[in-house]
Amino acid sequence: MTDSFLEFSKSKGNDLSTHPEWGFPGLKAGDQWCLCALRWKEALEAGCAPHVILESTHHNALQFVSLEALHAHAVHKSGGMVS
């Protein structure tokens, strides 16, 4: 997660940053969270796509976004950028 993506998601009606009424503490920058490919693509087009962990990304995401776009935002599970 990044602050810019969390703001983007909130602007689209999906506030991931707080929901104590559901027992959900909310997400913050640096957290990992599963996103649907279409929301990630939407964020990419808006210039605020969060990093992806390629090892955790389902191959069907390629139906919606290019491997090049995913690779450009890829990090290792440990958090380091993929080279």
C-alpha positions as CSV (number, residue, x, y, z in Angstrom):
1,M,0.0,0.0,0.0
2,T,1.0,3.6,-0.6
3,D,-0.7,6.7,0.7
4,S,-1.5,7.8,-2.8
5,F,-3.2,4.5,-3.6
6,L,-5.2,4.6,-0.3
7,E,-6.4,8.1,-1.2
8,F,-7.2,7.0,-4.7
9,S,-9.2,4.0,-3.4
10,K,-11.1,6.2,-0.9
11,S,-12.0,8.6,-3.7
12,K,-13.5,5.6,-5.6
13,G,-15.7,4.7,-2.6
14,N,-13.5,2.0,-1.1
15,D,-11.9,3.4,2.0
16,L,-9.3,0.8,3.1
17,S,-7.7,3.1,5.7
18,T,-10.3,2.7,8.5
19,H,-13.3,0.6,9.5
20,P,-13.1,0.0,13.3
21,E,-16.9,-0.7,13.3
22,W,-16.0,-4.0,11.5
23,G,-13.0,-4.8,13.6
24,F,-10.8,-3.8,10.7
25,P,-7.9,-1.6,11.8
26,G,-7.4,-0.3,8.3
27,L,-4.4,-0.2,6.0
28,K,-1.4,2.1,6.0
29,A,1.4,2.7,3.6
30,G,3.7,-0.3,3.5
31,D,1.0,-2.8,4.3
32,Q,0.4,-5.7,1.8
33,W,-3.1,-6.2,0.5
34,C,-4.7,-8.2,-2.3
35,L,-6.2,-6.0,-5.0
36,C,-8.3,-7.0,-8.0
37,A,-6.5,-6.5,-11.3
38,L,-9.1,-4.0,-12.6
39,R,-8.6,-1.7,-9.5
40,W,-4.9,-1.9,-9.9
41,K,-5.2,-1.0,-13.6
42,E,-7.4,1.9,-12.7
43,A,-4.8,3.1,-10.2
44,L,-2.0,2.6,-12.8
45,E,-3.9,4.8,-15.3
46,A,-4.3,7.4,-12.5
47,G,-0.6,7.3,-11.7
48,C,-0.9,5.8,-8.3
49,A,-0.6,2.1,-8.7
50,P,1.0,0.4,-5.6
51,H,3.8,-2.1,-5.8
52,V,3.1,-5.7,-6.7
53,I,4.7,-8.9,-5.6
54,L,4.9,-10.8,-8.8
55,E,5.3,-14.2,-7.0
56,S,1.8,-13.5,-5.4
57,T,0.2,-12.1,-8.6
58,H,-2.2,-14.5,-10.4
59,H,-1.4,-15.0,-14.1
60,N,-4.9,-14.0,-15.0
61,A,-4.0,-10.4,-14.1
62,L,-2.3,-10.4,-17.5
63,Q,-5.8,-10.3,-19.1
64,F,-6.0,-6.8,-17.8
65,V,-2.5,-5.4,-17.4
66,S,0.7,-6.0,-19.2
67,L,3.6,-7.9,-17.7
68,E,5.8,-4.8,-18.4
69,A,3.5,-2.7,-16.2
70,L,3.5,-5.2,-13.4
71,H,7.3,-5.6,-13.6
72,A,7.7,-1.9,-13.4
73,H,5.9,-1.9,-10.1
74,A,7.3,-5.2,-8.8
75,V,8.9,-5.7,-5.4
76,H,10.2,-8.9,-3.8
77,K,8.3,-10.4,-0.9
78,S,10.9,-9.0,1.3
79,G,10.1,-5.5,0.0
80,G,13.1,-4.8,-2.2
81,M,12.6,-3.7,-5.8
82,V,12.8,-6.3,-8.6
83,S,15.7,-5.4,-10.9
